[in-house]
Amino acid sequence: MLKLIIGNKAYSSWSLRGWLAVKQSGLPFEEITVPMFDEEWNRRREGDEFAPSGGKVPILWDDKTVIWDSLAIIEWLADKTGRDRYWPTDDAARGMARSMAAEMHSSYQNLRRDYAMNVRKQFPPTELSEDVRAEIVRIMELWAQARALHGRGGPYLFGTFGAVDIMFAPVVTRFATYSIPVPRFAAAYMAAILDHPWMREWIQAAQDEPWIIENYEVPAT
């Protein structure tokens, strides 16, 4: 059976991506949640299960094979269970989807830094910096293009739920947590993501976690 090691569900955006990727595979898996940044965090990261990843989460163990990094987990599981589970079948749509997923993987550092994920909170809106605003505009452009060109088959970016939605799901939670205004089409997409049964399961589980990271419990400034 697959084994997935993740961080706190309240705060760990990359863990959410890895977890959604495994859920999308349809394969059974053992889930191990490791609280981040508590007094045992550094000791745990030195263990054998963490070693291949450099002490980062998520980590997927498939028998003796270890895969870390959320996008790598998506690709591993797509190869294992069928790429159509994760990526559009149309060439143009698939090319765009892969590009969007890769851009999400490597970009938007200002949004990530200033607006940490916390699915247990909702803060009032604040003034956005120009750098963050520019990144949000870029995300809105990508979402609009994907929905207009390839989103006719359902409420997600490329119609049906897939790898791109997995990659952007933590961004959706950030927009909701920090009350960031978005256009109507984006609000509809966010509602579809947040109403997905796996997202509801993750967010509900986060409410029951006992761990608190104080830095993530205050509004963005």
Phi, psi and omega in degrees: 000145175296149174231125181243124176258124183230165173268191181306134179290334179294325194238339193269098182293319180291326176296320177302315179299313180297320180294315177298323179299317180290320176302320181295333181293333184080002182271146175292148180207153173267131182251127179237116179263126181244115181300131181275143168066016172275187187291343180262358188300310182296323178294316179299320184294345178272356182285166184298325183292334181267339192307314183298334185269358186073021177086019181252157173242154003278161175227128177250124173256124176241093190059243181263003180265134180243134179232125176237168187080127188300317181292323176295323177297316176303311184294320179300313183288328176296318176296325186281323189244352181121122186293336180294342176293335189243327188237148177300151178279330178291136185299312182296317179294318181295319178298318179292318181298317180294322179295318179295318179296318179294320178295319177299321183296327190247359191235185174065040182296327181292317177299316181296318183290316188275338185229078182295148179291135172204097186281001178264355187237156164221120182255153175293158181295150176231168177291129181274142173291161180297323180295316179293318180300318180296321179292321178295318177301317178298316178299317179298320178299315180295313179300317181296317180296315180297315180295318183291320186273325192223010188259017186288340186276002182169188187274359185263177190302321178244033179092286180263156182296133182201199188300320182295320177295323176299315182293325183267353183304317178294332175295319177303316180295324177297314180301321179288316182300319186258014175052044180281123182291139179223160177296165185300318182297323180289323177297322178294319177295316178301318180298321178296318178296311184292337178269356177299137184302327178290323177293319177298320178298315181296312183294321178295318178297324179298326181297332185267358179288139181274350190274143180233131169248107190303322182298336181265001186256011181239152179298155174294146179237000000 
